[in-house]
């Protein structure tokens, strides 16, 4: 990416045919982490999330419940917004594809495609997965199912098509020119293999159901993925906002690996098509549209080592986790456990061990005894001393910033834990309780100053992960910068024990 100061961070908009699951929670938490982290480093950031509410799958799900589609969408969209709020996910906008601002924007994009010669009418014959809302080539179908495992059905119907086949060579050139377009890097190889097989024109309308954005003067509605992808622009609904967070901004689209193809093949093609005609298409059009964009993909979550499914009864309800353990603990485990980009495994034992060993026994223990000794021996005030120590010269955020260049979230958290461990080792080495007991007030205060400074650095570094912890420790410091003479407020319980 070039060095624009602004940054747009997006989750995919979540499909409302069911309730939110742990995968949705994870993507939202990751985006919130990125947002808080980059804002700490002076980047003006806009965080967008929302819900995808059109398509055959939603229409069928609503019908099964005996509800009209918009009532069904209103209810389920609220579930996703509620989950984000409970996880302290600080989005700047929550877009719904049933909003007028979005529908009007998508129709304008459709008209631009028509004006530039990218759309034609034909007949679609092929395999379609309602669950994925995706079309699949014959070669991708195995045992009657899509690569995702979803059932497929053969479709033959009138359709409008987008000339996606024209993009095969230009996309391959773009991937070579910008290998960092998709991360982790191994997933780019998957895309190359798919595109090298040859792209076919994409069916972008449906006429067998009506729950979608109508195409003017037709009986068709717009294909749900064409509709959905443009949420990233329709939410930037003023000229100033669009200029700031699209035209002159870096863009980070964060998502699960299963929808990478839509974002790294279809989306660049749609954006480039707004810049050119089929006759003038080149890699330059894709570069102009996508040069500041990154597709950042993560893995799936397993439950006790197995893929989650309702039939196995091993799905994990994020709301139940929040209710039982609290938002900070859920955020911490999901961000800490997997190497970002790869699959994570949720186990109760692993969850408890992470929280107990890394938060309660490390950071929590350091805070508890440091503040207790400060209140008892230093009059609840940060001592005024002149002292040097390696802990005062280090800032875990410096190491975090370097690690985050490659989105190494769990290693960035490790950097904070390592710093906290060093502070705990310093406590054991210096034995401030013994210094105070022996009457060496000056030396004891030097130690406490170092430890209080370390805690302040920890709470700032871990803030993107643990917003509640950050708020509590900030209150102890009177919500002001660290300095000698600051009066400390009483310390609430830092972390609660988790049930075995």
C-alpha positions in Angstrom: 0.0 0.0 0.0 1.0 3.6 -0.5 1.3 5.7 2.6 -2.0 7.5 2.7 -2.8 8.4 6.3 -6.5 7.3 6.1 -7.7 3.7 6.3 -11.0 1.9 5.7 -11.4 -1.4 7.5 -14.3 -3.6 6.7 -15.9 -6.9 7.8 -17.8 -8.7 5.1 -21.5 -7.8 5.6 -23.0 -10.8 7.4 -25.7 -12.9 5.9 -28.9 -12.7 7.9 -30.4 -16.1 7.1 -29.3 -17.4 10.6 -28.0 -16.2 13.9 -24.4 -15.0 14.4 -21.8 -17.6 15.3 -18.2 -17.5 16.6 -16.8 -16.9 13.1 -18.8 -13.7 12.8 -17.6 -12.6 16.3 -14.0 -13.3 15.3 -14.0 -11.3 12.1 -15.6 -8.3 14.0 -13.1 -8.5 16.8 -10.2 -8.7 14.4 -11.4 -5.6 12.6 -12.0 -3.8 15.9 -8.5 -4.7 17.0 -7.0 -3.3 13.7 -9.1 -0.2 14.1 -8.0 0.5 17.6 -4.4 -0.4 16.9 -4.0 1.9 13.9 -5.8 4.8 15.6 -3.2 4.5 18.4 -0.6 5.1 15.8 -2.3 8.2 14.3 -4.1 6.7 11.4 -7.6 8.2 10.7 -9.6 5.0 10.4 -13.2 4.3 9.4 -14.6 0.9 10.5 -17.5 -0.5 8.5 -19.6 -3.6 9.2 -23.2 -4.5 8.5 -25.6 -7.2 7.1 -26.3 -8.7 3.7 -30.1 -9.0 3.4 -31.1 -10.0 -0.1 -31.0 -13.2 -2.1 -32.8 -16.5 -2.4 -31.5 -17.9 0.8 -32.9 -15.1 2.9 -36.2 -15.3 1.1 -36.4 -19.0 1.7 -35.5 -18.7 5.4 -38.1 -16.0 5.9 -40.7 -18.2 4.2 -39.9 -21.2 6.4 -40.6 -19.0 9.4 -43.8 -17.7 8.0 -42.4 -14.1 8.1 -42.1 -11.5 5.3 -38.5 -10.9 4.3 -38.0 -7.4 5.7 -39.4 -8.4 9.1 -37.1 -11.4 9.1 -34.1 -9.2 8.1 -34.9 -6.5 10.7 -34.9 -9.1 13.5 -31.7 -10.9 12.4 -29.8 -7.8 11.5 -30.4 -6.6 15.1 -28.8 -9.8 16.4 -25.5 -9.0 14.5 -25.5 -5.4 15.7 -26.2 -6.6 19.3 -23.3 -9.1 19.2 -20.9 -6.4 17.9 -22.0 -4.0 20.7 -21.6 -6.7 23.4 -18.1 -7.3 22.2 -17.2 -3.6 22.3 -16.8 -3.6 18.6 -16.6 0.1 17.8 -17.8 0.3 14.2 -18.3 3.7 12.6 -21.2 2.6 10.4 -23.5 -0.5 10.2 -24.8 -0.8 6.7 -27.8 -2.8 5.7 -28.4 -3.7 2.1 -32.1 -3.1 2.5 -31.4 0.6 3.1 -32.4 3.1 0.4 -28.9 4.6 0.3 -27.4 1.2 -0.6 -30.1 0.2 -3.1 -29.9 3.5 -5.0 -26.1 3.3 -5.1 -26.1 -0.3 -6.5 -28.6 0.7 -9.2 -26.3 3.5 -10.3 -23.4 1.1 -10.5 -25.5 -1.3 -12.6 -26.3 1.6 -15.0 -22.6 2.4 -15.3 -21.8 -1.1 -16.2 -24.4 -1.0 -18.9 -23.1 2.3 -20.2 -19.6 0.9 -20.5 -20.7 -2.2 -22.3 -20.1 -4.8 -19.5 -23.6 -6.3 -19.3 -25.6 -8.4 -21.8 -28.7 -10.6 -21.6 -28.5 -14.3 -22.0 -29.5 -17.7 -20.5 -27.8 -19.2 -17.5 -27.2 -22.9 -17.5 -25.2 -24.3 -14.6 -24.8 -25.3 -11.0 -25.9 -22.9 -8.2 -25.6 -23.2 -4.5 -28.4 -21.3 -2.6 -26.5 -21.6 0.7 -23.4 -20.0 -0.8 -25.3 -17.8 -3.2 -22.6 -18.8 -5.7 -22.2 -20.3 -9.1 -19.9 -23.2 -9.7 -18.2 -24.8 -12.7 -18.9 -28.5 -13.5 -15.3 -29.3 -12.6 -15.8 -27.9 -9.0 -18.7 -30.2 -8.2 -17.9 -33.3 -6.3 -20.5 -35.9 -5.1 -23.2 -33.4 -6.0 -21.8 -30.7 -3.7 -19.9 -27.4 -4.0 -16.3 -27.0 -2.8 -17.8 -25.6 0.4 -19.9 -28.8 1.0 -23.1 -27.0 0.2 -25.7 -28.7 -2.0 -26.1 -27.4 -5.5 -28.9 -27.4 -8.0 -29.0 -27.1 -11.8 -30.3 -23.7 -13.0 -31.6 -22.8 -16.4 -33.1 -19.3 -16.6 -32.8 -15.9 -18.3 -30.1 -13.8 -16.9 -28.0 -10.7 -17.4 -24.3 -11.4 -17.5 -21.2 -9.5 -16.6 -18.2 -10.0 -18.9 -16.0 -11.5 -16.3 -14.1 -13.7 -18.8 -12.4 -10.6 -20.2 -10.5 -10.2 -16.9 -8.6 -13.5 -16.9 -5.2 -12.1 -18.1 -5.5 -8.7 -16.4 -6.2 -10.3 -13.0 -3.3 -12.7 -13.4 -1.0 -9.7 -14.3 -2.4 -7.8 -11.2 -1.6 -10.7 -8.9 2.0 -10.9 -10.2 2.4 -7.1 -9.9 0.9 -6.9 -6.4 1.6 -10.2 -4.6 0.6 -8.5 -1.3 -2.9 -8.0 -2.6 -4.1 -11.1 -0.7 -2.8 -12.4 2.6 -1.6 -14.9 3.7 0.5 -15.3 0.6 -0.4 -19.0 0.1 -4.0 -18.0 -0.7 -2.9 -16.0 -3.6 -1.6 -19.1 -5.2 -5.1 -20.7 -4.8 -6.6 -17.7 -6.7 -4.0 -17.8 -9.4 -4.9 -21.5 -10.0 -8.6 -20.7 -10.2 -8.2 -17.8 -12.6 -5.7 -19.6 -14.8 -8.4 -22.2 -15.4 -10.2 -19.4 -17.3 -13.0 -17.2 -16.0 -16.5 -17.4 -17.4 -19.0 -14.6 -17.7 -20.9 -14.1 -14.4 -24.7 -14.3 -14.1 -25.6 -11.1 -12.2 -29.4 -11.2 -12.1 -32.2 -13.6 -11.1 -35.8 -13.6 -12.3 -37.2 -16.6 -10.4 -37.6 -14.7 -7.1 -38.1 -11.0 -6.2 -36.2 -10.5 -2.9 -33.4 -8.3 -4.2 -32.7 -4.9 -5.7 -34.9 -4.6 -8.8 -33.2 -3.8 -12.1 -35.1 -0.9 -13.7 -37.5 -1.8 -16.5 -37.1 -5.5 -16.0 -38.5 -8.4 -14.0 -34.9 -9.2 -12.7 -33.2 -8.5 -9.4 -29.5 -8.0 -9.0 -27.3 -11.0 -8.0 -26.7 -10.8 -4.3 -22.9 -10.7 -4.4 -22.9 -7.8 -6.9 -25.4 -6.1 -4.6 -23.4 -6.9 -1.4 -19.9 -6.0 -2.5 -20.8 -2.4 -3.2 -21.7 -1.9 0.4 -18.1 -0.9 0.9 -18.8 2.2 -1.2 -22.5 2.8 -0.6 -21.8 3.3 3.2 -19.4 6.2 2.3 -22.5 8.2 1.5 -21.2 11.8 1.3 -18.7 13.2 -1.2 -16.3 14.1 1.7 -16.6 10.6 3.3 -16.0 8.9 -0.1 -13.0 11.1 -0.9 -11.5 10.6 2.5 -12.0 6.8 3.0 -12.0 5.5 -0.5 -10.4 7.8 -3.1 -7.6 8.9 -0.8 -7.4 5.9 1.6 -6.0 2.5 2.1 -8.6 -0.2 2.2 -8.4 -3.4 4.3 -11.1 -5.9 3.6 -11.0 -8.6 6.4 -12.9 -11.9 5.9 -12.9 -15.7 6.3 -11.0 -17.6 3.6 -14.2 -19.1 2.2 -15.3 -15.8 0.6 -11.9 -14.8 -0.7 -12.8 -15.5 -4.4 -15.7 -13.0 -4.4 -13.4 -10.3 -3.0 -10.2 -11.0 -4.9 -11.7 -11.9 -8.3 -15.2 -10.4 -8.7 -14.7 -7.2 -6.7 -11.5 -6.0 -8.5 -13.3 -6.8 -11.8 -16.4 -4.8 -10.8 -14.3 -1.8 -9.7 -12.1 -1.9 -12.8 -15.1 -2.1 -15.0 -16.2 1.3 -13.7 -12.9 2.7 -15.0 -12.9 1.3 -18.6 -14.7 -0.5 -21.4 -14.1 -4.1 -22.4 -12.1 -2.8 -25.4 -9.8 -0.7 -23.1 -9.4 -3.2 -20.3 -5.8 -3.7 -19.0 -4.1 -4.4 -15.8 -3.8 -0.6 -15.4 -7.6 -0.4 -14.8 -7.3 -2.9 -12.0 -4.3 -1.2 -10.6 -6.1 2.2 -10.6 -9.1 0.7 -8.8 -7.3 -1.6 -6.3 -3.8 -0.3 -5.8 -4.5 0.7 -2.1 -6.7 -2.3 -1.4 -5.7 -5.5 0.6 -7.7 -8.7 1.0 -6.9 -10.0 4.5 -8.2 -13.5 5.1 -8.4 -15.6 8.2 -9.1 -19.2 8.9 -12.0 -21.1 10.4 -12.7 -22.0 14.0 -12.9 -25.6 15.1 -14.5 -26.9 18.3 -12.4 -29.3 20.3 -10.5 -30.1 17.1 -13.6 -30.8 15.0 -15.4 -28.7 12.4 -18.5 -27.1 13.9 -21.9 -28.2 12.8 -25.4 -28.2 14.2 -25.7 -31.9 13.6 -22.7 -32.6 15.8 -24.0 -30.2 18.4 -20.6 -28.6 18.8 -21.4 -25.1 17.6 -20.3 -22.2 19.9 -22.7 -19.4 20.6 -20.6 -16.2 21.1 -23.4 -14.6 23.1 -23.2 -17.5 25.6 -19.5 -17.1 25.9 -19.8 -13.3 26.6 -22.5 -14.0 29.2 -20.4 -16.6 31.0 -16.9 -15.1 30.7 -17.2 -11.4 29.7 -16.3 -9.6 26.5 -12.6 -9.0 27.3 -11.9 -12.7 27.9 -13.7 -13.7 24.7 -11.8 -11.1 22.7 -8.5 -12.1 24.2 -8.8 -15.8 23.5 -10.0 -15.4 19.9 -7.2 -12.9 19.1 -4.5 -14.8 21.0 -5.1 -18.4 20.1 -4.6 -18.8 16.4 -1.8 -17.6 14.1 -3.8 -15.0 12.2 -4.7 -16.3 8.8 -5.0 -19.9 9.9 -7.6 -22.0 11.6 -8.2 -21.7 15.3 -9.3 -24.4 17.8 -11.7 -23.5 20.6 -11.4 -25.7 23.6 -12.6 -25.0 27.1 -9.3 -26.1 28.6 -7.3 -23.9 26.2 -9.6 -20.9 27.0 -9.2 -21.3 30.7 -5.4 -21.8 30.5 -4.9 -18.7 28.4 -7.0 -16.5 30.7 -5.6 -17.9 33.9 -1.9 -18.1 32.9 -1.6 -15.0 30.7 -4.1 -12.5 32.0 -4.8 -13.4 35.7 -1.4 -14.7 36.7 0.7 -12.4 34.6 -0.8 -9.0 33.9 -3.5 -9.2 36.6 -1.0 -10.3 39.3 1.4 -7.5 38.3 -1.3 -4.8 38.6 -2.8 -6.1 41.8 0.3 -6.2 43.9 1.8 -3.0 42.3 -1.2 -0.9 43.0 -1.7 -2.5 46.5 1.9 -1.6 47.5 1.6 1.9 46.0 -1.6 2.6 48.0 0.0 1.2 51.1 3.5 2.6 51.0 3.4 5.6 48.6 0.2 7.4 49.7 -1.6 6.3 46.5 0.7 8.6 44.4 3.1 7.9 41.6 6.4 8.6 43.3 8.6 11.5 42.2 12.0 10.0 41.5 14.9 10.0 39.1 15.6 6.5 38.0 16.6 4.5 34.9 15.8 0.9 34.0 15.3 -1.2 30.9 11.6 -1.4 31.5 11.4 2.4 31.2 13.2 2.4 27.9 11.0 -0.3 26.3 7.5 0.2 24.8 5.8 -3.1 23.7 3.9 -1.1 21.1 7.1 -0.6 19.1 7.5 -4.3 18.7 3.8 -4.7 18.0 3.9 -2.2 15.2 6.7 -4.2 13.5 4.8 -7.5 13.9 1.5 -5.9 12.6 3.1 -5.2 9.2 2.5 -8.9 8.6 -0.8 -9.0 10.6 0.8 -11.2 13.3 -1.8 -10.4 15.9 -1.1 -13.3 18.4 2.7 -12.5 18.3 1.9 -8.8 18.9 0.0 -9.9 22.0 3.0 -12.1 23.0 5.1 -9.0 22.9 2.9 -7.4 25.6 2.9 -10.6 27.7 6.7 -10.8 27.5 7.0 -7.2 28.7 4.6 -8.0 31.6 6.7 -11.1 32.5 9.8 -9.0 32.7 8.0 -6.6 35.0 7.0 -9.5 37.2 10.6 -10.8 37.2 11.7 -7.3 38.3 9.2 -7.5 41.2 10.7 -10.7 42.4 14.3 -9.5 42.0 13.8 -6.1 43.7 11.4 -7.2 46.5 9.8 -3.8 47.1 7.8 -5.1 50.1 11.1 -5.9 51.8 12.6 -2.5 50.9 9.6 -0.7 52.5 9.7 -3.0 55.5 13.4 -2.3 56.0 12.7 1.4 55.9 14.4 2.0 52.5 11.6 4.3 51.2 13.6 6.0 48.5 14.6 2.7 46.8 11.1 1.3 47.3 9.6 4.3 45.5 12.1 3.9 42.6 10.9 0.3 42.2 7.2 1.4 42.3 7.7 4.1 39.8 9.3 1.6 37.3 6.4 -0.9 37.9 3.7 1.7 37.6 5.3 3.0 34.4 5.3 -0.6 33.1 1.7 -1.1 33.9 0.8 2.1 32.1 2.7 0.9 29.0 0.9 -2.5 29.2 -2.5 -1.1 29.4 -1.9 1.1 26.4 -0.4 -1.7 24.4 -3.2 -4.2 25.2 -6.0 -1.6 24.7 -6.9 -2.9 21.2 -7.4 -6.4 22.7 -8.9 -5.6 26.1 -10.9 -2.3 26.1 -12.5 -3.0 29.4 -9.2 -3.6 31.1 -7.8 -0.5 29.5 -10.7 1.6 30.9 -10.3 0.2 34.4 -6.6 0.8 34.6 -7.0 4.2 33.0 -9.5 5.1 35.8 -6.9 4.1 38.4 -4.5 6.6 36.8 -7.2 9.3 36.8 -7.6 9.0 33.0 -4.5 11.1 32.5 -1.0 10.6 31.1 1.6 8.8 33.3 3.6 11.2 35.4 5.1 11.6 38.8 2.7 12.9 41.4 -0.4 11.5 39.8 -2.9 10.5 42.4 -4.1 6.9 42.0 -7.7 5.9 42.5 -8.7 2.7 44.2 -8.2 -0.4 42.1 -11.2 -2.5 41.1 -10.7 -6.2 40.6 -8.6 -6.5 37.5 -9.6 -9.9 36.3 -12.1 -12.5 37.6 -11.2 -16.1 37.8 -12.8 -18.4 35.2 -14.6 -21.5 36.1 -12.8 -24.8 35.5 
